[in-house]
Amino acid sequence: MGIIRTKDLTFEYIRRDENDNVEGITKAVNNVSIDIKPGEFIAILGHNGSGKSTLAKHMNALLYPTEGTIWVDGIDTSDEERILDIRQTAGMVFQNPDNQMICTLVEEEVGFGPENIGVPTQEIWTRVEKCLKAVGMYEYRKSSPTKLSGGQKQRVAIAGILAMKPKCIILDEPTAMLDPSGRKEVIKTLHELNIQENVTIILITHYMNEVIDADRIYVMDQGDIVMEGTPRIIFSQVEQLKELRLDVPQVTEVAYELKKNGVPLKDGILTTQELIDELITVTMK
């Protein structure tokens, strides 16, 4: 069974004007059925308003379906008595790490969640050490979170979720406020957690270069899942992605333009090295 599974999930919300009068109903997620396996690295893409963040919030029981069902590790999120189990299983990291930080020291921040659920003190410190080391932030354990860079703060936020021992981490545009260096730090950390700790990663992002190593990609538009597949399959469909107002990785765009101008390259080139190898092959023919 999938770690996250939805069946015909639909979420509607009421739109109101500035005077709080009802304007209508918007269907933010429309009849979505997905099955995410344990240990997968999944990316969800879509332009603003496509429904991807709304779908993510269902995975952490921050929202509940208007229709349909979502299961987190086999637990129906409508079971109010299991909310704590759901949120321990599927942790959520948001765009702005400052919104998740309340403690004066990094190590206290990471230990806050386990302490709240009654983990014994010695076990808390064991988890804090392990999780800070896992995200490469152990040397900053006595630092104030406010003194850290954006990328460092986000890695501490991830460590704080990791200390709850989740099977799955959902990240809603965690690199949106970071510089390129910070984005690389965070994505590298996520892949290491996925590979070394077998944590399922569900990443929502606008940065296409961040998802080329994902296992699978879902593309959303107007609440629907409109594309699904490996990065190579998804990024082979440049025209369709452009119609959905989405970009492709920079090197994929270069290869696409070269092919349009008569260079016989394969579709779905994802890395600079792949493009170099293809160009060498073409020139040797």
C-alpha positions in Angstrom: 0.0 0.0 0.0 1.2 3.5 -0.8 2.5 5.9 1.9 0.2 8.5 0.5 -2.9 7.4 -1.5 -5.9 9.4 -2.7 -9.0 8.3 -4.4 -11.2 10.8 -6.2 -10.0 13.5 -3.9 -11.9 16.8 -4.5 -11.6 20.0 -2.5 -13.9 23.0 -2.9 -13.8 26.3 -1.1 -16.2 29.2 -1.0 -15.1 32.5 -2.6 -16.1 35.7 -0.8 -15.8 39.3 -1.8 -14.3 42.1 0.5 -17.7 42.4 2.2 -17.7 38.7 3.0 -20.5 38.0 0.5 -20.4 34.6 -1.2 -19.2 35.0 -4.8 -19.1 31.3 -5.7 -17.3 28.0 -5.2 -13.9 27.1 -6.5 -12.8 23.5 -7.1 -9.1 23.7 -6.0 -8.5 19.9 -6.4 -10.6 17.9 -8.8 -11.1 14.2 -8.5 -7.4 13.3 -8.0 -6.3 9.8 -7.5 -2.6 9.1 -6.8 -0.5 6.4 -5.2 2.9 7.3 -3.7 5.1 4.4 -2.7 7.3 4.3 0.4 10.8 5.6 -0.3 9.9 7.5 -3.5 11.1 11.0 -4.3 8.1 12.7 -5.9 7.8 16.2 -7.4 4.6 18.1 -7.9 4.7 20.9 -10.4 2.1 23.5 -11.5 1.7 27.2 -12.0 0.2 29.3 -9.2 -3.3 28.3 -8.5 -3.0 24.8 -10.0 -3.9 23.1 -6.7 -0.5 21.7 -5.8 -0.3 23.3 -2.4 -3.9 22.5 -1.6 -3.2 18.9 -2.4 -0.1 18.9 -0.2 -2.1 20.2 2.8 -4.4 17.2 2.5 -1.3 15.0 2.9 -0.7 16.5 6.4 -4.4 16.7 7.3 -4.3 20.5 7.3 -7.3 20.3 4.9 -9.9 17.6 4.5 -11.5 16.5 1.2 -14.9 17.8 0.2 -15.3 14.5 -1.6 -13.2 11.4 -1.9 -10.6 10.0 0.4 -6.9 10.4 1.3 -4.9 7.8 3.3 -1.6 8.5 5.0 0.2 5.2 5.7 -3.2 3.5 5.6 -4.9 6.0 7.9 -8.0 7.8 6.6 -7.3 11.5 7.4 -11.0 12.0 8.2 -10.3 9.9 11.4 -9.9 12.8 13.9 -8.6 10.5 16.6 -5.6 9.6 14.4 -4.5 13.2 13.4 -1.4 13.0 15.6 -0.4 9.7 14.0 -0.9 11.2 10.5 1.3 14.3 11.3 4.0 12.1 12.8 4.0 9.9 9.7 3.9 12.8 7.2 5.8 15.9 8.3 5.4 19.2 6.5 8.0 21.9 5.7 6.8 25.3 4.4 8.2 28.0 2.2 9.4 30.3 5.0 11.4 28.5 7.7 11.1 31.6 10.0 7.4 30.7 10.4 8.3 27.3 11.9 11.0 28.5 14.4 10.3 29.5 17.9 13.3 28.5 20.0 16.6 30.4 20.8 19.0 27.6 20.0 19.2 25.3 16.9 19.3 22.1 19.1 16.2 23.2 21.1 14.4 23.9 17.8 15.0 20.4 16.6 14.0 18.9 19.9 10.8 20.9 20.3 8.6 18.5 18.3 9.7 15.2 20.0 9.4 16.9 23.4 5.8 17.9 22.6 4.8 14.3 21.9 6.4 13.0 25.1 9.6 11.5 23.8 12.0 10.7 26.8 14.7 13.4 27.3 17.7 11.1 26.5 16.0 9.9 23.3 15.3 13.5 22.3 19.0 14.4 22.5 19.9 11.3 20.5 17.4 12.3 17.8 18.6 15.9 17.8 22.2 14.9 17.3 21.4 12.3 14.6 19.0 14.7 12.7 21.3 17.7 12.8 24.2 15.5 11.5 21.9 14.1 8.8 21.3 17.6 7.4 24.8 18.8 8.0 24.0 21.3 10.7 25.4 19.6 13.9 28.2 22.2 14.2 25.5 24.9 14.5 23.6 23.2 17.4 24.4 26.0 19.9 23.7 28.8 17.4 20.6 31.0 17.3 18.4 30.2 14.3 18.1 33.9 13.6 21.8 34.1 12.8 21.6 31.4 10.1 21.4 31.8 6.4 18.1 31.0 4.6 19.4 27.6 3.4 20.7 26.7 6.9 17.4 27.7 8.5 15.5 25.4 6.0 17.8 22.5 6.8 17.2 23.1 10.5 13.4 23.1 9.8 13.9 19.8 7.9 15.9 18.4 10.9 13.0 19.4 13.2 10.5 17.4 11.1 13.0 14.5 10.8 13.3 14.3 14.6 9.6 13.3 14.7 10.7 10.2 12.8 8.3 10.6 9.9 8.1 8.1 7.1 7.3 11.0 4.7 8.3 14.7 4.4 6.1 17.0 2.3 7.9 20.3 1.3 5.8 23.1 -0.1 8.2 25.3 -2.2 11.0 25.1 0.5 13.5 26.8 -1.7 11.4 29.7 -3.0 13.0 32.3 -0.6 16.6 31.0 -1.0 19.5 32.0 -3.2 20.9 29.4 -5.7 23.5 28.1 -3.1 20.8 27.7 -0.5 18.5 25.8 -2.9 21.3 23.4 -3.8 22.0 22.8 -0.1 18.4 21.9 0.6 17.8 19.7 -2.5 21.1 17.8 -1.7 19.9 17.2 1.8 16.5 15.9 0.6 18.1 13.4 -1.7 20.5 12.2 1.0 17.6 11.7 3.4 15.7 9.8 0.7 18.5 7.5 -0.2 20.2 7.0 3.2 17.1 7.1 5.5 14.5 5.9 3.0 12.3 8.9 3.8 9.6 9.4 1.2 10.0 13.0 -0.2 7.2 14.9 -1.8 8.6 18.2 -3.2 6.5 21.1 -4.6 8.6 23.5 -6.5 8.8 26.1 -9.3 12.4 25.3 -10.0 12.6 22.6 -12.7 16.3 21.9 -12.2 15.4 20.6 -8.7 13.3 17.7 -10.0 15.4 16.1 -12.6 16.5 13.4 -10.2 13.0 12.7 -8.9 11.5 9.2 -9.3 8.2 10.6 -10.6 6.6 13.9 -11.4 3.0 14.9 -11.2 1.9 18.1 -13.1 -1.2 19.9 -12.0 -3.4 22.4 -13.8 -6.7 23.8 -12.5 -7.0 21.2 -9.8 -6.4 18.2 -12.1 -3.4 15.9 -12.5 -2.7 16.5 -16.2 0.7 14.7 -16.6 2.5 12.0 -14.7 5.8 10.2 -15.4 9.6 10.2 -14.9 11.5 13.5 -15.3 12.7 12.3 -18.8 9.1 11.6 -19.9 7.7 14.8 -18.5 10.5 17.0 -19.9 10.3 15.4 -23.3 7.0 17.2 -23.7 8.3 20.8 -23.9 5.3 22.2 -25.9 2.7 20.8 -23.5 4.6 22.1 -20.5 4.8 25.6 -22.1 1.0 25.5 -22.8 0.7 24.8 -19.0 2.8 28.0 -18.4 5.7 25.9 -17.0 9.4 26.0 -17.8 11.8 23.1 -18.4 15.3 22.8 -17.1 17.7 25.2 -18.8 19.7 22.5 -20.6 16.5 20.8 -21.8 15.4 24.2 -23.3 18.8 24.5 -25.1 18.5 21.0 -26.5 14.9 21.6 -27.5 15.9 24.8 -29.4 18.8 23.1 -31.1 16.5 20.3 -32.2 14.0 22.8 -33.6 16.8 24.2 -35.7 17.7 20.9 -37.2 20.2 19.3 -34.8 19.1 15.6 -34.4 19.1 15.3 -30.6 17.0 13.0 -28.5 14.1 14.3 -26.4 14.2 14.8 -22.7 17.9 15.7 -22.2 18.2 16.7 -18.5 21.9 17.4 -17.8 24.7 19.3 -19.3 26.7 16.1 -19.7 23.9 14.4 -21.6 23.8 17.3 -24.0 27.5 17.3 -24.5 27.5 13.5 -25.1 24.6 13.9 -27.6 26.4 16.7 -29.5 29.6 14.6 -29.7 27.6 11.7 -31.1 25.9 13.9 -33.6 29.1 15.5 -34.8 30.8 12.1 -35.2 28.1 10.7 -37.5 
